[in-house]
Amino acid sequence: MMVFTGAVKNMFGAIAGVEKAAHHMNMPDYDAFADNIIDICEAVKPDLSIMDGIMGMDGNGPSAGNPKKVDVIIASIDPYLVDKAAHDLINLSVEDSYILTQAKSRGVELDYTVVGCEIKELFCDDFDIPFRKSMGIKRRGLLNSRILTYFRTKPIVDKDICIGCEICKNNCPAEVIVMKNEIPDFDYKGCIRCYCCQELCPEHAISIKTPLIIKALTSKRS
């Protein structure tokens, strides 16, 4: 949902249990949710953030991504700078990152100095960054319109892989998943596109489908 999970978003773990679902439901807009993540981080005020990047993950994580060996450890008293260094490492711009875009708009300083090496020495140019091509359209709010439900990305289920465990159904913040013949069925009109279902599926049976018209529009932009 947020494209990148790092030191700032890690503070969402300070929200207890099912309360996380309430945050997703109350703020389905991506920029608003990013602001919420920043508010939580500011409230917690971590003294030190350490990102273990020895083995990272690209693609649609945290369960359905691809393990990626990077061999780095990033640490700072400023979680935003940890994330900015990681963004630079994988060539993810601030403009394509909801959390750092909102942080920058709130005056957060994102300049840093690397101690011990140059960031270019560690650069990884083959990271699969989720939703990168459609970011601009989403940020302008076009894809957040419920009128355009059928033009939005959406989770779909591979029936041949799904085992009917109901983890997606039980963890859906919007409660728009029902089981039909032991297979999840989505009410896309109520789906808030948080993709918790895809992230939590233990069998990787849920993927994110991008409509052809959106693929065409975003390919022209990139």
C-alpha positions as CSV (number, residue, x, y, z in Angstrom):
1,M,0.0,0.0,0.0
2,M,2.8,2.5,0.9
3,V,5.2,1.2,-1.7
4,F,8.1,1.0,0.8
5,T,8.2,-0.4,4.4
6,G,11.0,1.0,6.4
7,A,11.9,2.7,9.7
8,V,9.0,5.2,9.7
9,K,6.3,2.7,8.8
10,N,7.8,0.2,11.3
11,M,6.3,2.4,14.0
12,F,2.8,1.4,12.9
13,G,3.6,-1.7,15.0
14,A,3.1,0.5,18.1
15,I,-0.7,0.3,17.3
16,A,-2.1,-2.7,19.1
17,G,-3.7,-5.6,17.4
18,V,-7.0,-5.0,15.6
19,E,-6.7,-1.3,16.0
20,K,-4.5,-1.3,12.9
21,A,-7.6,-2.3,10.9
22,A,-9.4,0.7,12.2
23,H,-6.6,3.0,11.0
24,H,-6.8,1.4,7.5
25,M,-10.6,1.9,7.4
26,N,-10.5,5.5,8.6
27,M,-7.8,6.5,6.2
28,P,-8.2,4.6,2.9
29,D,-6.6,7.6,1.0
30,Y,-2.9,6.8,0.6
31,D,-1.6,10.2,1.4
32,A,-3.8,10.4,4.5
33,F,-2.6,7.0,5.7
34,A,1.0,8.1,5.1
35,D,0.3,11.2,7.3
36,N,-1.1,8.8,9.9
37,I,2.1,6.7,9.8
38,I,4.2,9.9,10.3
39,D,2.0,11.0,13.2
40,I,2.5,7.7,14.9
41,C,6.3,7.9,14.4
42,E,6.3,11.4,15.8
43,A,4.4,10.2,18.9
44,V,6.7,7.2,19.5
45,K,9.9,9.2,18.8
46,P,12.3,6.2,18.4
47,D,15.8,6.9,19.8
48,L,17.6,4.8,17.2
49,S,16.4,3.1,14.0
50,I,18.4,0.2,12.6
51,M,17.5,-1.3,9.2
52,D,18.8,-4.8,8.7
53,G,19.3,-4.9,5.0
54,I,21.5,-8.0,4.9
55,M,18.5,-9.8,3.4
56,G,15.8,-7.5,2.1
57,M,12.7,-8.0,0.0
58,D,11.4,-6.4,-3.2
59,G,8.1,-6.8,-5.0
60,N,4.8,-7.1,-3.2
61,G,5.8,-7.9,0.4
62,P,5.8,-8.6,3.2
63,S,4.9,-12.3,2.5
64,A,4.6,-12.4,-1.2
65,G,7.8,-10.5,-2.1
66,N,11.1,-11.8,-3.3
67,P,14.1,-12.1,-0.8
68,K,16.9,-9.8,-1.9
69,K,20.4,-10.0,-0.7
70,V,21.7,-6.5,-0.2
71,D,24.3,-6.8,2.5
72,V,23.8,-3.4,4.2
73,I,22.9,-2.2,7.6
74,I,21.6,1.4,7.9
75,A,21.3,3.2,11.3
76,S,20.4,6.7,12.4
77,I,18.8,8.5,15.3
78,D,16.5,9.9,12.5
79,P,14.1,7.2,11.0
80,Y,13.4,9.4,8.0
81,L,17.0,9.5,7.1
82,V,17.2,5.7,7.4
83,D,14.4,5.5,4.9
84,K,15.9,8.1,2.6
85,A,19.2,6.3,2.5
86,A,17.4,3.0,1.7
87,H,15.3,4.8,-1.0
88,D,18.5,6.1,-2.6
89,L,20.0,2.6,-2.4
90,I,17.2,1.1,-4.5
91,N,16.7,4.1,-6.7
92,L,13.2,5.0,-5.3
93,S,12.5,8.7,-5.5
94,V,10.8,10.7,-2.8
95,E,8.1,11.6,-5.2
96,D,7.3,7.8,-5.7
97,S,7.1,7.2,-1.9
98,Y,3.9,8.2,-0.1
99,I,5.5,8.5,3.4
100,L,8.6,10.5,2.4
101,T,6.5,12.7,0.1
102,Q,4.3,13.6,3.0
103,A,7.2,14.0,5.4
104,K,8.9,16.4,3.0
105,S,5.7,18.4,2.7
106,R,5.7,18.7,6.5
107,G,9.2,20.1,6.5
108,V,11.2,17.0,7.5
109,E,14.8,17.4,6.5
110,L,15.9,14.5,4.2
111,D,19.6,15.4,3.6
112,Y,22.1,13.0,5.2
113,T,25.8,12.0,5.2
114,V,26.9,8.4,4.8
115,V,29.7,7.3,7.2
116,G,32.1,4.6,6.0
117,C,31.3,4.5,2.3
118,E,29.5,6.2,-0.6
119,I,25.9,5.3,-1.2
120,K,26.8,4.7,-4.9
121,E,29.0,1.9,-3.8
122,L,26.0,0.0,-2.4
123,F,23.5,1.0,-5.2
124,C,21.0,-1.7,-6.3
125,D,19.5,-1.0,-9.7
126,D,17.3,-4.1,-10.0
127,F,14.8,-3.7,-7.3
128,D,11.2,-4.5,-8.2
129,I,9.3,-1.6,-6.7
130,P,5.5,-2.2,-6.4
131,F,3.0,0.2,-8.1
132,R,5.8,2.5,-9.2
133,K,4.3,3.2,-12.6
134,S,0.8,4.1,-11.3
135,M,1.9,6.3,-8.5
136,G,1.3,9.6,-10.2
137,I,-2.3,8.7,-11.1
138,K,-3.0,7.5,-7.6
139,R,-1.6,10.6,-5.9
140,R,-3.8,12.9,-8.0
141,G,-6.8,11.0,-6.5
142,L,-8.1,9.6,-9.8
143,L,-7.9,6.0,-8.6
144,N,-9.3,6.8,-5.1
145,S,-12.7,7.7,-6.7
146,R,-15.3,5.0,-5.9
147,I,-16.9,5.8,-9.3
148,L,-13.8,4.5,-11.0
149,T,-13.8,1.2,-9.1
150,Y,-13.4,-0.8,-12.2
151,F,-10.4,1.2,-13.3
152,R,-8.5,0.6,-10.1
153,T,-5.9,-2.0,-9.2
154,K,-7.5,-4.9,-7.3
155,P,-6.6,-8.1,-5.5
156,I,-7.5,-11.3,-7.3
157,V,-7.4,-14.9,-6.1
158,D,-5.7,-17.8,-7.8
159,K,-8.2,-20.6,-7.1
160,D,-5.7,-23.3,-7.9
161,I,-3.4,-22.1,-5.1
162,C,-5.9,-20.9,-2.5
163,I,-6.3,-23.3,0.4
164,G,-9.4,-21.5,1.9
165,C,-7.6,-20.7,5.2
166,E,-9.7,-17.4,5.5
167,I,-6.7,-15.4,6.7
168,C,-7.6,-12.7,4.1
169,K,-11.2,-12.7,5.2
170,N,-10.4,-12.5,8.9
171,N,-7.9,-9.6,8.4
172,C,-9.8,-7.4,5.9
173,P,-10.2,-4.0,7.5
174,A,-13.1,-3.2,5.3
175,E,-14.7,-6.6,5.8
176,V,-15.5,-7.0,2.1
177,I,-14.3,-10.6,1.7
178,V,-16.7,-13.5,2.0
179,M,-16.0,-17.2,1.3
180,K,-17.7,-18.8,-1.6
181,N,-17.0,-22.5,-2.1
182,E,-14.0,-22.1,0.3
183,I,-12.6,-19.3,-2.0
184,P,-12.4,-15.6,-1.1
185,D,-14.8,-13.4,-3.0
186,F,-14.3,-9.6,-3.0
187,D,-16.8,-6.8,-2.9
188,Y,-14.6,-4.4,-4.9
189,K,-17.0,-1.4,-4.4
190,G,-16.1,-1.5,-0.7
191,C,-12.4,-2.5,-1.1
192,I,-10.1,0.3,0.2
193,R,-7.0,-1.1,-1.6
194,C,-4.9,-1.6,1.5
195,Y,-3.8,-5.0,0.1
196,C,-3.6,-6.6,3.6
197,C,-5.1,-9.7,1.9
198,Q,-2.3,-10.0,-0.5
199,E,0.3,-9.2,2.1
200,L,-0.9,-11.8,4.6
201,C,-1.8,-14.7,2.3
202,P,0.5,-17.6,3.3
203,E,0.2,-19.4,0.0
204,H,0.8,-16.3,-2.2
205,A,-2.6,-17.0,-3.8
206,I,-3.6,-13.3,-4.0
207,S,-2.0,-11.0,-6.5
208,I,-2.7,-7.4,-7.6
209,K,-4.3,-6.9,-11.0
210,T,-3.8,-3.6,-12.8
211,P,-6.5,-2.8,-15.5
212,L,-5.1,-2.6,-19.1
213,I,-6.2,1.0,-19.5
214,I,-4.2,2.0,-16.4
215,K,-1.2,0.0,-17.7
216,A,-1.5,1.9,-21.0
217,L,-1.7,5.3,-19.3
218,T,1.2,4.7,-16.9
219,S,3.4,3.2,-19.6
220,K,3.1,6.4,-21.6
221,R,4.1,8.4,-18.5
222,S,7.2,6.3,-17.7
